[in-house]
Amino acid sequence: MTDDFGLLDRIAAREARIGVLGLGYVGLPLVVHFAEAGFRCLGFDVKPEIIDGVMGGRSHIDDVGSERVATLVADGSLEATTDFDRLVEVDVVVICVPTPLSKVGDPDVSFIVSAGEQVKARLRPGQLVILESTTYPGTTRELLQNTLEETGLTVGQDFFLAFSPERVDPGNRDFTIKNTPKIVGGLTPHCHELATVLYQQIVDEVVEVSCPEAAELAKLLENTFRAVNIGLVNEMAVIADRLGIDIWEVVDAASTKPYGFMRFTPGPGLGGHCIPVDPQYLAWKMRSLRYRTRFIELAAEVNAEMPRYVVSKTAEALNVAGKAVNGSRVLLLGISYKANVDDTRESPALDIHKLLREMGAIVSYHDPHVSSVSIDGETFESVPLAAKALEEADVVVVTTDHEGVDYQLVLDRAEIVVDPRNALRGRTGRAIIYPVAGPARAGSAQPLEVGSRL
Ligand code: SAJ
């Protein structure tokens, strides 16, 4: 029986002090869940404004209500600090820092390295360290264990280490930390047992795997699965377009298969801070082992081409109306990376905005969730979705299908709408509608000439 300095008992009794390093869309909900489960928690972040917000009883994350933070801070179960020396006070440290891509598309694990150094400087016997950030297989063992053992302490004896991928889906009301199964892989059997018992205090189901690498790769499989299938359905859209078939009718029909099929929908490309990024961590790792991850690379190619494909459809729609892109007024509906979020990271709408401007179009956007956005250092403001803007536009492009947008107004006032998101399905109005793939649908204002399909 490993002497764990009584840590297992303290975790089971919820007397262990929990530290969460990084209070973003993963770390803040996590530390709140631990505090609400009865643990005394200490949140760490490098940004003073985040710490001030939490200590002021305010949440900067949509999924966590400020009233929950205020209650926990008031009763002393949640504290936040920029003082990393206080890491010595906690029994458990959960690292929830970003893992983006560098400018050249390689993994940027600098935040994990920095967090590892912060923990190493205060590491003491009896602490459990868990990494939640999505990363390539081997990071926990090769990067974190080596850094922490530079203290002379030994993993599995003096301190304990595990990997447990975050599965936070911002804005998802159905799946929370509590009811989303949590994968756990420890460096040693006792590391594993400690991390498993810890998460059993706050989640309904802990999924145990044999090692941290299996947990790291499971997370990458989950999100690579999405990226590859989105790439597949985007290629199917291009195929359907060449065949003059409505891709949305095809996807709807295939989706009726009750087994062996999972619905994905075509769009203007692949945005967000997870799906375009995570597979590239695996591709990079495998390149270092001289293996090409062909599905990942091909899907990335197809998805990255979609903004340009939407721009070409827009140019064709203008052409049918006898207009050039150059000098045309284009209104983009939506600039964030997916419906009902305000996040514009990797958003394909940004690429479309830029490509159209490079072709001489006068581009504006309307997004109820994003009041302004910077593209290559230039700032653009969201314009009101007014009849005037719609009537003045030579073409409207539905780049993000937010709910709550008056799509009927769009259809009744605009002349031409390119609809990569199929947001206008089932509607008719004045405008001609060009779906991302398949024949255009005539509007009431001007019937389609025969053969004007794109
Ligand atoms: N997209 C498509 N077609 C689809 C699905 C998505 O074009 O069928 C596009 C979206 O518009 C977006 C990008 O792909 O630009 C990514 O979309 P996403 O639905 O995968 O959303 P994310 O990036 O917020 O992914 C997160 C992930 N959650 C975690 O990593 C914990 C992912 O695993 C979830 O499945 C996803 O949310 C979700 O289902 O909402």
Boltz pocket constraint, residues with backbone or C-beta under 6 A from the ligand:
constraints:
  - pocket:
      binder: B
      contacts: [[A, 166], [A, 167], [A, 168], [A, 169], [A, 170], [A, 222], [A, 223], [A, 226], [A, 230], [A, 263], [A, 264], [A, 265], [A, 266], [A, 267], [A, 268], [A, 269], [A, 270], [A, 271], [A, 272], [A, 273], [A, 274], [A, 275], [A, 337], [A, 338], [A, 339], [A, 348]]
      max_distance: 6.0
